[in-house]
Amino acid sequence: MIRDLLPDVVVTEVAYDDPPEARLEPAEAAVVAEAVDKRRREFTTVRHCARAALARLGVPYRPLVPGLRGAPSWPDGVIGSLTHCDGFRAAAVSRAGDLASVGIDAEPALPLPEGVLEAIALPVERQRLAELAATHPGTPWDR
């Protein structure tokens, strides 16, 4: 599904579970050494996805460790994005010369908890979401 949302110059890889063959480079493993098992599995699988996407782009893999602001430090000449939520992990990569940026995000298709939308959305945004909900009630538009 993410593949269909992005330009053709973006290579994606998705996983719906945590494959047992997924491995981390030592520098990556150090990042999550103290993390709970769930976090380590997400971190490992999403980098497994990145490794596959980079290979299809023809770029050798190097450890994807968080940079200054927490985002992965991609190989030179590459832009990319990682996302994970329950039951879904994905990576999207492209050559830096083809796009200015790429970003993906996945969330469970459930409504936001009570009060969150009011705290984060402008009135005009909430109005548009209400209009969408009226025409397509089965979709949690606030996610």
ChimeraX commands (.cxc) that place a marker at each C-alpha (Angstrom):
marker #1 position 0.00,0.00,0.00 radius 0.5
marker #1 position 2.76,2.50,0.85 radius 0.5
marker #1 position 4.34,1.75,-2.54 radius 0.5
marker #1 position 1.19,3.04,-4.27 radius 0.5
marker #1 position 1.31,6.35,-2.39 radius 0.5
marker #1 position 4.83,7.38,-3.38 radius 0.5
marker #1 position 6.55,8.50,-6.59 radius 0.5
marker #1 position 8.16,5.82,-8.78 radius 0.5
marker #1 position 11.67,6.95,-7.76 radius 0.5
marker #1 position 11.01,5.74,-4.20 radius 0.5
marker #1 position 11.82,2.13,-3.33 radius 0.5
marker #1 position 9.85,0.61,-0.46 radius 0.5
marker #1 position 10.01,-2.54,1.60 radius 0.5
marker #1 position 7.40,-3.64,4.13 radius 0.5
marker #1 position 7.10,-6.37,6.75 radius 0.5
marker #1 position 4.05,-7.53,8.66 radius 0.5
marker #1 position 5.97,-9.53,11.23 radius 0.5
marker #1 position 9.50,-9.72,12.60 radius 0.5
marker #1 position 11.47,-12.21,10.47 radius 0.5
marker #1 position 13.87,-14.37,12.49 radius 0.5
marker #1 position 16.68,-13.75,9.97 radius 0.5
marker #1 position 16.64,-9.98,10.57 radius 0.5
marker #1 position 19.91,-8.84,12.12 radius 0.5
marker #1 position 21.48,-5.58,13.26 radius 0.5
marker #1 position 24.97,-4.26,12.68 radius 0.5
marker #1 position 26.91,-3.83,15.96 radius 0.5
marker #1 position 26.48,-0.02,15.93 radius 0.5
marker #1 position 22.71,-0.46,15.51 radius 0.5
marker #1 position 22.49,-3.12,18.21 radius 0.5
marker #1 position 24.19,-0.74,20.63 radius 0.5
marker #1 position 21.36,1.77,20.14 radius 0.5
marker #1 position 18.73,-0.67,21.44 radius 0.5
marker #1 position 20.88,-2.72,23.82 radius 0.5
marker #1 position 18.87,-1.55,26.85 radius 0.5
marker #1 position 15.48,-1.44,25.10 radius 0.5
marker #1 position 12.58,-3.78,25.78 radius 0.5
marker #1 position 12.17,-6.74,23.43 radius 0.5
marker #1 position 9.29,-5.18,21.46 radius 0.5
marker #1 position 11.37,-2.07,20.69 radius 0.5
marker #1 position 14.39,-4.18,19.66 radius 0.5
marker #1 position 12.23,-6.24,17.29 radius 0.5
marker #1 position 10.69,-3.13,15.68 radius 0.5
marker #1 position 14.09,-1.47,15.35 radius 0.5
marker #1 position 15.63,-4.62,13.86 radius 0.5
marker #1 position 12.85,-5.34,11.38 radius 0.5
marker #1 position 12.54,-1.80,10.09 radius 0.5
marker #1 position 16.30,-1.80,9.42 radius 0.5
marker #1 position 15.90,-5.18,7.71 radius 0.5
marker #1 position 13.36,-3.42,5.46 radius 0.5
marker #1 position 15.79,-0.54,4.87 radius 0.5
marker #1 position 18.57,-2.98,3.95 radius 0.5
marker #1 position 16.34,-4.62,1.32 radius 0.5
marker #1 position 15.13,-1.29,-0.08 radius 0.5
marker #1 position 18.67,0.10,-0.31 radius 0.5
marker #1 position 19.82,-3.08,-2.09 radius 0.5
marker #1 position 17.05,-2.67,-4.67 radius 0.5
marker #1 position 18.14,0.96,-5.09 radius 0.5
marker #1 position 21.69,-0.31,-5.70 radius 0.5
marker #1 position 23.15,1.28,-2.57 radius 0.5
marker #1 position 25.35,-0.69,-0.15 radius 0.5
marker #1 position 23.96,-0.86,3.35 radius 0.5
marker #1 position 25.66,0.83,6.25 radius 0.5
marker #1 position 24.43,0.97,9.85 radius 0.5
marker #1 position 21.41,3.25,10.25 radius 0.5
marker #1 position 21.96,4.83,13.62 radius 0.5
marker #1 position 20.04,7.85,14.88 radius 0.5
marker #1 position 21.58,11.21,14.04 radius 0.5
marker #1 position 21.41,14.47,15.97 radius 0.5
marker #1 position 17.61,14.72,15.88 radius 0.5
marker #1 position 16.90,11.01,16.17 radius 0.5
marker #1 position 16.36,10.39,12.44 radius 0.5
marker #1 position 18.43,7.65,10.78 radius 0.5
marker #1 position 21.65,8.79,9.13 radius 0.5
marker #1 position 21.23,7.50,5.57 radius 0.5
marker #1 position 24.14,6.68,3.25 radius 0.5
marker #1 position 25.47,9.62,1.25 radius 0.5
marker #1 position 23.22,10.49,-1.67 radius 0.5
marker #1 position 20.18,8.73,-0.17 radius 0.5
marker #1 position 17.07,10.05,1.53 radius 0.5
marker #1 position 14.69,7.80,3.36 radius 0.5
marker #1 position 12.12,7.23,6.03 radius 0.5
marker #1 position 11.26,4.41,8.42 radius 0.5
marker #1 position 8.00,3.67,10.19 radius 0.5
marker #1 position 6.62,0.97,12.44 radius 0.5
marker #1 position 3.49,0.24,14.41 radius 0.5
marker #1 position 1.81,-2.93,15.66 radius 0.5
marker #1 position 2.02,-5.50,12.86 radius 0.5
marker #1 position 3.65,-3.24,10.28 radius 0.5
marker #1 position 7.16,-2.03,9.50 radius 0.5
marker #1 position 8.29,-0.14,6.39 radius 0.5
marker #1 position 11.20,1.67,4.81 radius 0.5
marker #1 position 11.13,4.08,1.87 radius 0.5
marker #1 position 14.33,5.25,0.15 radius 0.5
marker #1 position 15.27,7.32,-2.88 radius 0.5
marker #1 position 18.29,8.99,-4.37 radius 0.5
marker #1 position 18.74,12.49,-2.94 radius 0.5
marker #1 position 18.93,13.97,-6.45 radius 0.5
marker #1 position 15.47,12.66,-7.33 radius 0.5
marker #1 position 13.49,14.15,-4.43 radius 0.5
marker #1 position 13.97,16.78,-1.74 radius 0.5
marker #1 position 12.63,14.45,0.95 radius 0.5
marker #1 position 10.52,11.39,1.58 radius 0.5
marker #1 position 8.46,10.64,4.64 radius 0.5
marker #1 position 6.18,7.79,5.63 radius 0.5
marker #1 position 4.21,7.13,8.78 radius 0.5
marker #1 position 1.96,4.26,9.77 radius 0.5
marker #1 position -0.56,4.19,12.58 radius 0.5
marker #1 position -3.26,1.71,13.56 radius 0.5
marker #1 position -6.55,2.52,11.85 radius 0.5
marker #1 position -8.26,3.48,15.09 radius 0.5
marker #1 position -9.67,6.81,16.25 radius 0.5
marker #1 position -7.43,9.02,18.37 radius 0.5
marker #1 position -8.02,8.91,22.13 radius 0.5
marker #1 position -10.59,11.36,23.48 radius 0.5
marker #1 position -9.31,14.94,23.59 radius 0.5
marker #1 position -6.21,14.45,21.45 radius 0.5
marker #1 position -7.67,15.86,18.22 radius 0.5
marker #1 position -8.81,19.02,20.00 radius 0.5
marker #1 position -5.30,19.47,21.39 radius 0.5
marker #1 position -3.44,19.06,18.09 radius 0.5
marker #1 position -5.72,20.22,15.26 radius 0.5
marker #1 position -6.89,23.66,14.23 radius 0.5
marker #1 position -10.65,24.30,14.03 radius 0.5
marker #1 position -10.50,24.34,10.22 radius 0.5
marker #1 position -8.71,20.96,10.27 radius 0.5
marker #1 position -11.29,19.47,12.64 radius 0.5
marker #1 position -14.08,20.76,10.36 radius 0.5
marker #1 position -12.51,19.08,7.32 radius 0.5
marker #1 position -12.13,15.82,9.26 radius 0.5
marker #1 position -15.80,16.01,10.28 radius 0.5
marker #1 position -16.77,16.45,6.62 radius 0.5
marker #1 position -14.69,13.44,5.62 radius 0.5
marker #1 position -16.19,11.36,8.45 radius 0.5
marker #1 position -19.69,12.27,7.27 radius 0.5
marker #1 position -19.00,10.99,3.75 radius 0.5
marker #1 position -16.77,8.02,4.70 radius 0.5
marker #1 position -17.73,7.02,8.27 radius 0.5
marker #1 position -15.70,3.80,8.34 radius 0.5
marker #1 position -12.34,5.58,8.11 radius 0.5
marker #1 position -10.68,7.07,11.21 radius 0.5
marker #1 position -9.71,10.34,9.47 radius 0.5
marker #1 position -8.06,11.78,12.56 radius 0.5
marker #1 position -5.25,9.24,12.29 radius 0.5
marker link #1:1,2 radius 0.2
marker link #1:2,3 radius 0.2
marker link #1:3,4 radius 0.2
marker link #1:4,5 radius 0.2
marker link #1:5,6 radius 0.2
marker link #1:6,7 radius 0.2
marker link #1:7,8 radius 0.2
marker link #1:8,9 radius 0.2
marker link #1:9,10 radius 0.2
marker link #1:10,11 radius 0.2
marker link #1:11,12 radius 0.2
marker link #1:12,13 radius 0.2
marker link #1:13,14 radius 0.2
marker link #1:14,15 radius 0.2
marker link #1:15,16 radius 0.2
marker link #1:16,17 radius 0.2
marker link #1:17,18 radius 0.2
marker link #1:18,19 radius 0.2
marker link #1:19,20 radius 0.2
marker link #1:20,21 radius 0.2
marker link #1:21,22 radius 0.2
marker link #1:22,23 radius 0.2
marker link #1:23,24 radius 0.2
marker link #1:24,25 radius 0.2
marker link #1:25,26 radius 0.2
marker link #1:26,27 radius 0.2
marker link #1:27,28 radius 0.2
marker link #1:28,29 radius 0.2
marker link #1:29,30 radius 0.2
marker link #1:30,31 radius 0.2
marker link #1:31,32 radius 0.2
marker link #1:32,33 radius 0.2
marker link #1:33,34 radius 0.2
marker link #1:34,35 radius 0.2
marker link #1:35,36 radius 0.2
marker link #1:36,37 radius 0.2
marker link #1:37,38 radius 0.2
marker link #1:38,39 radius 0.2
marker link #1:39,40 radius 0.2
marker link #1:40,41 radius 0.2
marker link #1:41,42 radius 0.2
marker link #1:42,43 radius 0.2
marker link #1:43,44 radius 0.2
marker link #1:44,45 radius 0.2
marker link #1:45,46 radius 0.2
marker link #1:46,47 radius 0.2
marker link #1:47,48 radius 0.2
marker link #1:48,49 radius 0.2
marker link #1:49,50 radius 0.2
marker link #1:50,51 radius 0.2
marker link #1:51,52 radius 0.2
marker link #1:52,53 radius 0.2
marker link #1:53,54 radius 0.2
marker link #1:54,55 radius 0.2
marker link #1:55,56 radius 0.2
marker link #1:56,57 radius 0.2
marker link #1:57,58 radius 0.2
marker link #1:58,59 radius 0.2
marker link #1:59,60 radius 0.2
marker link #1:60,61 radius 0.2
marker link #1:61,62 radius 0.2
marker link #1:62,63 radius 0.2
marker link #1:63,64 radius 0.2
marker link #1:64,65 radius 0.2
marker link #1:65,66 radius 0.2
marker link #1:66,67 radius 0.2
marker link #1:67,68 radius 0.2
marker link #1:68,69 radius 0.2
marker link #1:69,70 radius 0.2
marker link #1:70,71 radius 0.2
marker link #1:71,72 radius 0.2
marker link #1:72,73 radius 0.2
marker link #1:73,74 radius 0.2
marker link #1:74,75 radius 0.2
marker link #1:75,76 radius 0.2
marker link #1:76,77 radius 0.2
marker link #1:77,78 radius 0.2
marker link #1:78,79 radius 0.2
marker link #1:79,80 radius 0.2
marker link #1:80,81 radius 0.2
marker link #1:81,82 radius 0.2
marker link #1:82,83 radius 0.2
marker link #1:83,84 radius 0.2
marker link #1:84,85 radius 0.2
marker link #1:85,86 radius 0.2
marker link #1:86,87 radius 0.2
marker link #1:87,88 radius 0.2
marker link #1:88,89 radius 0.2
marker link #1:89,90 radius 0.2
marker link #1:90,91 radius 0.2
marker link #1:91,92 radius 0.2
marker link #1:92,93 radius 0.2
marker link #1:93,94 radius 0.2
marker link #1:94,95 radius 0.2
marker link #1:95,96 radius 0.2
marker link #1:96,97 radius 0.2
marker link #1:97,98 radius 0.2
marker link #1:98,99 radius 0.2
marker link #1:99,100 radius 0.2
marker link #1:100,101 radius 0.2
marker link #1:101,102 radius 0.2
marker link #1:102,103 radius 0.2
marker link #1:103,104 radius 0.2
marker link #1:104,105 radius 0.2
marker link #1:105,106 radius 0.2
marker link #1:106,107 radius 0.2
marker link #1:107,108 radius 0.2
marker link #1:108,109 radius 0.2
marker link #1:109,110 radius 0.2
marker link #1:110,111 radius 0.2
marker link #1:111,112 radius 0.2
marker link #1:112,113 radius 0.2
marker link #1:113,114 radius 0.2
marker link #1:114,115 radius 0.2
marker link #1:115,116 radius 0.2
marker link #1:116,117 radius 0.2
marker link #1:117,118 radius 0.2
marker link #1:118,119 radius 0.2
marker link #1:119,120 radius 0.2
marker link #1:120,121 radius 0.2
marker link #1:121,122 radius 0.2
marker link #1:122,123 radius 0.2
marker link #1:123,124 radius 0.2
marker link #1:124,125 radius 0.2
marker link #1:125,126 radius 0.2
marker link #1:126,127 radius 0.2
marker link #1:127,128 radius 0.2
marker link #1:128,129 radius 0.2
marker link #1:129,130 radius 0.2
marker link #1:130,131 radius 0.2
marker link #1:131,132 radius 0.2
marker link #1:132,133 radius 0.2
marker link #1:133,134 radius 0.2
marker link #1:134,135 radius 0.2
marker link #1:135,136 radius 0.2
marker link #1:136,137 radius 0.2
marker link #1:137,138 radius 0.2
marker link #1:138,139 radius 0.2
marker link #1:139,140 radius 0.2
marker link #1:140,141 radius 0.2
marker link #1:141,142 radius 0.2
marker link #1:142,143 radius 0.2
view
